[in-house]
Amino acid sequence: MTPLIPATYEHGAFKPLAPVKLPEHLRVILVVAPSQDDVPTLLIDRLAEQSESFVFLNDPREDLYTPADGESC
């Protein structure tokens, strides 16, 4: 799971609001979203498209359902 790290932006740098448990020199991608109670759906979609978090779904073994499992149209 990708951690969400609350931070502030001050003097050209992002400063975490709590201790961050990541390896030193780990390269990361920052996605900037103003702090809210909930992450916007479009942001979640964009993150999913750009990360490899859902690559496992391309595996045919993950396709557990058939058309018979859903409601008829």
N, C-alpha and C positions, 0 to 999 in steps of 0.2 A: 504494500500500500504506500502511496506517495504521501509524505507528510505535508500538512499545511502549517506554515510557520508564520505566525503573526509578526509583523515588523513595521518599523517606521522608516521613512526616508529622510535623512538629515545630512546636509552638507555633502551631497553626492554619493552617499553610501546607504545601503539598507542595513538597519540595525534590528536584530531579532529582539522581541519583547520577553523572551524566555530562553533558557539554555537550549542549544541545538546539539543533538547527538548525531553528528555526521563525521565521516572520516576527514582528516585534514587533507586539503588540496583536492577534494572531490569537486569535479566540474558539475555544475547544475544549470538548469534553465529556469529563470525567474519568469513567472507569469504574473503580471501586476493587475490586481483587482482591488478596488476600494473595499475596505472592510465592511461587511454586512452580516446580518444574521445567517444568511444562506448564500451559497455560491450560485450564481446565475446558471441556468441550464445551458445557455449558449457557450459559456466558459467551460463547462464540463465537457460538452461536445467537442470543443476545440482541443482541449487537453487530450481527450481520447484519440482524436485523429492524429495528433502530433507525437504521441508517445507510443511506446510498444506495450502498454498495459493490456491491450485486448488482442494482441497477435494470436494468442492461444485459440481464439474463436475461429481462426482459419483452418484449424485442424478438423477434418471430417468427423472425428470421434466426438467432437463437441456438439454436433448437430443431432440432438437427442429427440427432436420432435418431428412429426410428419404432418401433412395437411389434415389427417384424420384427428389430430389432437385439438385442432381449433374449431371454432364455430363455422358453419357453412356460410358462404357469402350469398 
